[in-house]
Amino acid sequence: MSLRLRAFPDHGALVWFALIAGIVAWVAHLVGFAVIVEFVHKRGYFWLFYVGNGVAIAITLFAAWLCYLMVQNSNDDESAGTPGGRIRFLGYLGLLVNGANLLLILLEGSYIFFIRTGG
């Protein structure tokens, strides 16, 4: 195990967070907006959509940044059967997953710029 790898653990909660936080943020974004849409329409709390988009985007970007650190902190090739190779592979996988979820959040959240807020 290299010294650079010790800057980022090769297992545990932080790795899991980096890999699945974007998925959880997207699902919470999708389900949460579906739940509050009638409330927002009746009460006029349209700002909740902006807050929800911002939180989901921030969580996904943070998870993608952690995946970037996973790739940068490994010296081994991802095809190597070492902890460094494993963490590099998981970092690349996390970048792909978080990128796809960020795109989904941005596409689903973009409708707030095109709908009318009046009842």
N, C-alpha and C positions, 0 to 999 in steps of 0.2 A: 504494500500500500504506500503510495507516495505521500509526501507531506502536503501537497496541494489538495489531495483528496480529503484530507482531514478537515479542511476548511468547510466542507459540506458533507454531511453524513451520507453513507451509502444505503441506509435503510431507516425506517422509523416514520414518525408522524409528519415531519417536514417534507420528506419525499412524497408521501401520500398526498399531502396538501398541494404540493406543486403539480401533481399529476391530475387530481380530480377537482380542484377548486373551481376551475373554469366550467366544468360540467355542472357542478352544483349551483354556481352563480347563474348559468343560463337557465336551468330548470326553475330556480327560484324566481328569476326574472319573468319567465313565461307564465308560470302558475300564479305568481304574486300579482302580476298585472291583470290576469284573467279574473282574479278574485276581487280586486279593488276597482275595476273599471266602472261598475254601476255606482259605487260610493263616490268616486271622483266626479262622475257625471252629475249626480244629484246634489252634491255638496259644493262642487266647484274647486276642489283641492287638486287642481291640475299639476301643481308643483310636485306632487308625489311621483308622477311619472319621471320627471327630471332627476329626482333624488334616486329613484330605483335604477334608472339607467346609469347614473354616475357610480353608484355602489357596485353594481354588477360589473361594470367596465373596470373599476379600480381593482376589484378582487381578481378578475381574470388577468389584468396586466401584471399584478403582483405575482401571481402564480407563474406567468410566463417568464418574468424576470428571475424567479427562483430556478426555473428550468434552464434558463440561459446560464446561470451560475453553475448548475450541475454539469453542463457541457464544458464550460470554461475551466472548472476545477478538476477535470480528469485528463490525465496524460495518455491513457490507454485508448486503443482503438475499440469501437463499440462491438466488434466481433470477437474481441479477446474475452476469455472466460475469467476475467478478474473483476474485483469490485469496481475498479476504475472504468473498465469497459461497460459494465452493467449500468453504472450511474450515467455515463455518457449516452448510452442507448435510451435510458429512461428520460434524460434531459431532452433529447431530440423528439422522443414520443410526446413528451409534455408540451414542447413548443408547437408541435402539430395540432394536438388536441386543444390547447388553449387558443391557438390562432383560429381554429374553426369555430370555437365557442364565442370568441370575441366577434367574429364576423356575424354569427347568428344573433348575438345581443345587439349589435349595431343595426342590422337589418330589421329586426323586430322592434327595436326602439325608435327607428326613424319615423314611424307613423305619427308620433306625437307632433311632428312639424307640419303635418298635412291634414290634421283633423280640426274641425271647428270646436271651440270650447263652449259655445252657447247651447242652451237647452231648447 
